[in-house]
Amino acid sequence: MYKDLIKSNAKLNFGLNILNKRDDNYHNIDSIFVPIDLYDDLEINYTGKNGKIIIHTYSINKISTEENIIYKVYNEFYKNLKLKKNNTEKKEVIVKLKKNIPIFSGLGGGSSNGAFFLKSLNKYYGNIFSIEEMINFSKNISADIPFFLYNTPSRIKGIGEIIEEIKINFKVNIILIKPNFGISTKLAYENIKKIDNVKYSNIEKVVEGLKKNDVKLVESNIENVLDQGLFTNTDIIEFKKKFTLLFENIKLNMSGSGSCFYIFDYYNSNLIEKLKFSFPEFLIIKCKLV
């Protein structure tokens, strides 16, 4: 029995530009991804016997084994392993997953779990696959897995598989605001077509601000195109209306496809307490980049 204990972290998008739609129906993007110190706990047990994967998930949300990205990664790994080594039998792997990262939030929790599990499984087999090979066969499971295989601040292009690592010096804490409702990514994409003047992030300025630890330069150049596509979502409209009324000078940003929002914690020392008081039904978490 070999056991691997892993902290599987979340990510934030500092800006999200949705570009052209591709022939494969994916959209090209341009975004900054940064890892943050919000973690799921993974315990991966390799029994050494032939068998299958068994996943025990501890979460307030029910996730079936077949829906779990870890399950999909496991099957895709062995599919590609057989192309390298004939007659490779699947090994029994028992995974215990404690979810702390909220699902359907745009924080990449499931993709992170898949990527960290893939790296562990690859290590168990003596790093038989290069990181480029793992990106190639995992990107269609989840477009965010390639980022988590590197797990370092990066500019992300393509559908998520083009990764340009960046060196940053950003020290500002961040407050996550996860509403108690989800959003429709499909609706957001459909609504983008109806917007006359889409606002795009100035990614170069965001990178400059991250390198200089200039939070105002970062904040002023962040836009999320998907967030703009949610103008028909009544839950989002009411939340933003209340937030603006209570915190009129604070810029609210959405991460990825949502529904988690974040703000930079440089306005005042009591901000997180005020947010928890104002939105008691929401999950409010302070975090930082890692």
C-alpha positions as CSV (number, residue, x, y, z in Angstrom):
1,M,0.0,0.0,0.0
2,Y,1.3,3.4,-1.0
3,K,-0.4,6.6,0.2
4,D,-0.2,10.0,-1.3
5,L,-1.6,13.0,0.7
6,I,-2.2,16.1,-1.5
7,K,-3.5,19.6,-1.0
8,S,-5.4,20.5,-4.2
9,N,-5.7,24.2,-4.5
10,A,-8.2,26.5,-6.2
11,K,-7.4,29.3,-8.7
12,L,-8.7,32.7,-9.6
13,N,-9.1,34.4,-13.0
14,F,-7.7,38.0,-13.1
15,G,-9.7,38.9,-16.1
16,L,-11.3,36.7,-18.7
17,N,-11.5,37.6,-22.4
18,I,-13.7,35.4,-24.5
19,L,-12.5,35.5,-28.1
20,N,-13.5,33.6,-31.2
21,K,-15.5,30.4,-31.3
22,R,-13.5,27.5,-32.7
23,D,-14.5,24.7,-35.1
24,D,-14.7,22.3,-32.2
25,N,-17.3,24.6,-30.5
26,Y,-14.8,25.7,-27.8
27,H,-14.0,29.4,-27.4
28,N,-10.5,30.8,-27.4
29,I,-9.7,32.8,-24.2
30,D,-7.1,35.1,-22.9
31,S,-6.9,35.3,-19.1
32,I,-4.6,35.3,-16.1
33,F,-4.9,32.3,-13.8
34,V,-3.4,32.4,-10.3
35,P,-3.3,29.6,-7.6
36,I,-4.8,30.6,-4.2
37,D,-4.5,29.0,-0.7
38,L,-8.0,27.4,-0.7
39,Y,-7.6,23.6,-0.8
40,D,-9.4,20.4,-1.2
41,D,-7.8,17.4,0.7
42,L,-6.9,14.4,-1.4
43,E,-5.8,11.0,0.0
44,I,-4.8,8.6,-2.7
45,N,-4.1,5.0,-1.8
46,Y,-2.4,2.6,-4.2
47,T,-3.1,-0.9,-3.1
48,G,-0.8,-2.6,-5.6
49,K,-3.6,-4.9,-6.7
50,N,-5.3,-5.0,-10.1
51,G,-8.8,-3.4,-9.9
52,K,-10.6,-0.2,-10.4
53,I,-10.8,3.3,-8.8
54,I,-13.0,3.8,-5.7
55,I,-13.8,7.4,-4.8
56,H,-15.1,8.5,-1.4
57,T,-16.2,12.2,-1.6
58,Y,-16.9,14.2,1.5
59,S,-18.9,17.2,0.4
60,I,-22.1,19.1,1.0
61,N,-22.9,18.5,-2.6
62,K,-23.5,15.0,-4.0
63,I,-21.0,14.1,-6.7
64,S,-21.3,10.7,-8.4
65,T,-18.2,8.7,-9.2
66,E,-18.9,8.8,-12.9
67,E,-19.2,12.6,-12.8
68,N,-16.0,13.1,-10.9
69,I,-13.1,14.4,-12.9
70,I,-10.8,12.1,-11.0
71,Y,-12.7,9.1,-12.4
72,K,-12.4,10.5,-15.9
73,V,-8.7,11.2,-15.5
74,Y,-8.1,7.6,-14.2
75,N,-9.7,6.1,-17.3
76,E,-8.0,8.4,-19.7
77,F,-4.6,7.7,-18.1
78,Y,-5.0,4.0,-18.6
79,K,-6.3,4.4,-22.1
80,N,-3.1,6.3,-23.0
81,L,-0.9,4.0,-20.9
82,K,-2.0,1.1,-23.0
83,L,-0.7,2.9,-26.1
84,K,2.7,3.0,-24.5
85,K,2.7,-0.4,-22.7
86,N,0.7,-3.3,-24.1
87,N,-1.6,-5.3,-21.7
88,T,-1.4,-2.8,-18.9
89,E,-4.0,-3.8,-16.2
90,K,-5.7,-1.1,-14.3
91,K,-4.6,-0.8,-10.6
92,E,-6.9,-0.5,-7.7
93,V,-6.8,3.1,-6.4
94,I,-8.8,4.3,-3.4
95,V,-9.3,8.0,-3.3
96,K,-10.7,10.0,-0.3
97,L,-11.6,13.5,-1.4
98,K,-12.7,16.2,1.1
99,K,-14.2,19.2,-0.7
100,N,-13.5,22.6,0.7
101,I,-13.5,24.5,-2.6
102,P,-17.1,25.2,-3.6
103,I,-18.3,23.5,-6.7
104,F,-19.7,25.4,-9.7
105,S,-17.8,28.5,-8.6
106,G,-15.3,29.3,-11.3
107,L,-12.5,28.4,-8.8
108,G,-11.4,25.2,-10.7
109,G,-11.8,22.8,-7.8
110,G,-12.7,19.8,-9.9
111,S,-10.0,20.5,-12.4
112,S,-7.5,20.9,-9.6
113,N,-8.5,17.5,-8.2
114,G,-8.1,15.9,-11.6
115,A,-4.7,17.5,-12.3
116,F,-3.2,16.6,-8.9
117,F,-4.5,13.1,-9.1
118,L,-3.0,12.8,-12.6
119,K,0.4,13.9,-11.4
120,S,0.2,11.5,-8.5
121,L,-0.8,8.6,-10.8
122,N,1.9,9.5,-13.2
123,K,4.5,9.6,-10.4
124,Y,3.3,6.1,-9.3
125,Y,4.2,4.8,-12.8
126,G,7.7,6.5,-12.7
127,N,6.6,9.7,-14.5
128,I,6.0,7.7,-17.7
129,F,4.2,10.7,-19.3
130,S,5.7,14.1,-19.9
131,I,3.7,17.2,-18.8
132,E,3.0,17.9,-22.5
133,E,1.6,14.4,-23.0
134,M,-0.6,14.8,-19.9
135,I,-1.9,18.2,-21.2
136,N,-2.7,16.6,-24.5
137,F,-4.9,13.8,-23.2
138,S,-6.5,15.7,-20.2
139,K,-7.4,19.0,-21.8
140,N,-10.7,17.6,-23.3
141,I,-11.7,16.3,-19.8
142,S,-11.4,19.9,-18.4
143,A,-9.8,22.9,-20.1
144,D,-8.4,24.0,-16.7
145,I,-6.5,20.8,-16.0
146,P,-3.4,22.0,-18.0
147,F,-3.0,25.1,-15.8
148,F,-3.1,23.0,-12.6
149,L,-0.4,20.6,-14.0
150,Y,1.9,23.6,-13.8
151,N,0.0,25.4,-10.9
152,T,1.9,28.7,-11.2
153,P,0.7,32.2,-12.1
154,S,0.2,32.1,-15.9
155,R,-1.4,33.8,-18.9
156,I,-3.8,31.3,-20.4
157,K,-4.7,31.2,-24.1
158,G,-6.4,28.8,-26.5
159,I,-9.0,26.8,-24.6
160,G,-6.7,26.6,-21.7
161,E,-3.8,24.5,-23.1
162,I,-1.5,27.4,-24.0
163,I,0.3,28.4,-20.8
164,E,2.7,31.3,-20.4
165,E,4.1,31.3,-16.9
166,I,4.6,34.8,-15.4
167,K,6.7,35.9,-12.5
168,I,4.7,38.1,-10.1
169,N,5.2,40.0,-6.9
170,F,1.6,40.5,-5.7
171,K,1.0,40.6,-2.0
172,V,-2.6,41.8,-1.6
173,N,-5.1,39.5,0.1
174,I,-8.3,38.6,-1.6
175,I,-11.9,38.0,-0.3
176,L,-14.0,35.4,-2.1
177,I,-17.8,35.8,-2.1
178,K,-19.6,32.7,-3.2
179,P,-23.4,33.3,-3.5
180,N,-25.8,30.5,-2.6
181,F,-26.9,30.2,-6.2
182,G,-25.4,29.0,-9.5
183,I,-25.3,30.5,-12.9
184,S,-25.8,29.3,-16.5
185,T,-22.5,29.5,-18.5
186,K,-24.5,28.6,-21.6
187,L,-26.8,31.6,-21.1
188,A,-23.8,33.9,-20.5
189,Y,-22.2,32.8,-23.8
190,E,-25.5,33.3,-25.6
191,N,-25.9,36.8,-24.1
192,I,-22.5,38.0,-25.1
193,K,-23.6,38.1,-28.7
194,K,-26.3,40.7,-27.6
195,I,-23.8,43.1,-26.0
196,D,-22.9,46.1,-28.2
197,N,-19.8,47.2,-26.4
198,V,-18.1,44.3,-24.7
199,K,-15.5,45.3,-22.1
200,Y,-12.2,43.4,-22.4
201,S,-9.4,43.1,-19.8
202,N,-6.1,44.8,-20.6
203,I,-4.1,41.6,-19.9
204,E,-0.7,43.3,-20.4
205,K,-1.6,46.0,-17.8
206,V,-2.8,43.3,-15.4
207,V,0.5,41.4,-15.7
208,E,2.4,44.7,-15.2
209,G,0.4,45.4,-12.0
210,L,1.1,41.9,-10.7
211,K,4.8,42.3,-11.2
212,K,4.8,45.7,-9.5
213,N,2.4,44.7,-6.7
214,D,0.2,47.6,-7.9
215,V,-3.3,46.5,-6.9
216,K,-5.0,49.5,-8.5
217,L,-3.4,48.8,-11.8
218,V,-4.5,45.2,-11.7
219,E,-8.0,46.0,-10.5
220,S,-8.7,48.8,-13.0
221,N,-7.8,46.5,-16.0
222,I,-9.7,43.4,-15.0
223,E,-12.9,42.6,-16.9
224,N,-14.8,39.3,-17.2
225,V,-16.7,38.9,-20.5
226,L,-18.8,36.0,-19.1
227,D,-19.9,38.2,-16.2
228,Q,-21.1,40.8,-18.7
229,G,-23.3,38.1,-20.3
230,L,-25.2,37.6,-17.1
231,F,-27.3,40.7,-17.4
232,T,-30.5,38.7,-17.6
233,N,-29.8,36.6,-14.4
234,T,-32.1,38.1,-11.7
235,D,-30.1,36.6,-8.8
236,I,-26.9,38.2,-10.1
237,I,-28.7,41.5,-10.7
238,E,-30.1,41.6,-7.2
239,F,-26.8,40.6,-5.6
240,K,-24.9,43.3,-7.5
241,K,-27.5,45.9,-6.7
242,K,-27.2,45.2,-3.0
243,F,-23.4,45.0,-3.1
244,T,-23.2,48.4,-4.9
245,L,-25.5,50.0,-2.4
246,L,-23.5,48.8,0.5
247,F,-20.0,49.0,-0.9
248,E,-20.3,51.6,-3.7
249,N,-16.6,52.2,-4.2
250,I,-15.4,48.6,-4.3
251,K,-15.0,46.8,-7.6
252,L,-16.6,43.3,-7.7
253,N,-15.0,40.7,-10.0
254,M,-16.2,37.3,-11.1
255,S,-13.8,34.4,-11.4
256,G,-14.0,32.3,-14.5
257,S,-17.5,31.1,-15.3
258,G,-18.7,31.9,-11.7
259,S,-20.6,32.1,-9.6
260,C,-17.8,33.0,-7.2
261,F,-16.9,36.7,-7.0
262,Y,-13.9,38.3,-5.4
263,I,-12.6,41.7,-4.2
264,F,-9.1,42.9,-3.4
265,D,-8.8,43.4,0.4
266,Y,-7.1,46.8,0.6
267,Y,-10.1,49.1,1.3
268,N,-10.5,48.8,5.1
269,S,-9.6,46.4,7.9
270,N,-13.2,45.4,8.7
271,L,-14.3,44.6,5.2
272,I,-14.7,40.8,5.6
273,E,-16.8,41.2,8.8
274,K,-19.0,43.7,7.0
275,L,-19.5,41.3,4.1
276,K,-20.3,38.4,6.4
277,F,-22.9,40.6,8.1
278,S,-24.4,41.8,4.9
279,F,-24.5,38.4,3.1
280,P,-24.9,35.9,5.9
281,E,-26.2,33.2,3.5
282,F,-23.1,33.4,1.3
283,L,-19.7,31.8,1.8
284,I,-17.1,34.5,2.5
285,I,-13.4,33.5,2.6
286,K,-10.2,35.5,2.8
287,C,-7.3,34.0,0.8
288,K,-4.0,34.9,-0.8
289,L,-2.0,33.8,-3.8
290,V,0.4,30.9,-3.5
